[in-house]
Amino acid sequence: MKDILNAEKPPSHLSKEARRIWIQLCGTWNFENSPDALLILRTGMEAFDRLQEARTLIDTEGLTVKTKNAQGYEKIIKNPNL
């Protein structure tokens, strides 16, 4: 693993909210001697961030989008961004 995980400092690529949760959890639980637990926490916070991005996309674009086929007929399909 390239970056060493530190319970005191959340990874910089996490969102502000995910970093806040990281600090709160690490303040409650002792992860200092458990690099595996920090790896699980990082993965969970990354998944949390992706979930928030997906929610924003769904709120903005919806679950479905309108498209036209080759004949010009409109049809509704699943949002390809999801």
Buried (B, 14 or more C-beta within 10 A) or exposed (E): EEEEBEBEEBBEEBBEEBBEBBBEBBEEEEBEEBBEBBEEBBEBBBEBBEEEEEEEBEEEEEEEBEEEEEEEEEEEEEEEEE
